[in-house]
Structure formats: structure tokens, C-alpha cells
Amino acid sequence: MVLRNLLIVTGLWLGLGFACAPQDAAAATARKCLSKEQQRNAVATGKAVPLAIAMRSSKNRTPGEVVRAQLCEEPNGSLVYLLTVLPRNGKVTRTVIDAADGAIAGEP
């Protein structure tokens, strides 16, 4: 249990380092992340699949614990989930999921 918590804290710490990287800063300015109310509205109107479906798609590619999830709008108007995953090996990964159908769209 202590080792698992240590891995999570280490992964989050590393994740913060990735968040400060220049390529992520450019991606963050290109995407506009939705508020909680906007997220609920997008799911309710069918513009986005529920987060559980996006997490399932991510888990098929990278098994692990989702430690952060954001629903964001791309510059072209499409919605994507940005998921930060902490696998058992401790290496933080980020995955982009197409919010319209829950398919993996790539990595940020």
C-alpha cells in the first residue's frame, strides 16, 4: 500500500513536470477545456460520450489508474478527453480520446 501511494505521488510529480513542458503549454492554449457544467451539458446532449467510456478505451490501450481527466474543445470545434494515466510501471502517460465516439485519437 505504501509503495502504491509512493508510485502515485511520484507519478503526479512527474506529471506536473510534463505539464510545464513547452509542447504542453502550446497544446493547452490550442484547446479550451470545458467547465463542469459545460461537460455535463455536452454529455447530456450527446456531443460527448460519458467519461467512463473514454476511460474504458484508454484502459484497453494503457492499463492503469486515470489520475486526471479533462474534456476540451479542439480549435476545429471537436471535443476530446485528455486523460493522464498512471500504469503499474509508474510511467505517467497521456492519452487523447475522441469525445464523440470514445475512440483513441492519439497522444497530446
Buried (B, 14 or more C-beta within 10 A) or exposed (E): EEEEEEBBEEBBEBBEEBEEEEEBEEBBEEBEEBEEEBBEEBBEEEBBBEBEBBBEBBBEEBEBBBBBBBBBBBEEEBBBBBBBBBBEEBEBBBBBBBBBEBEBBEEB
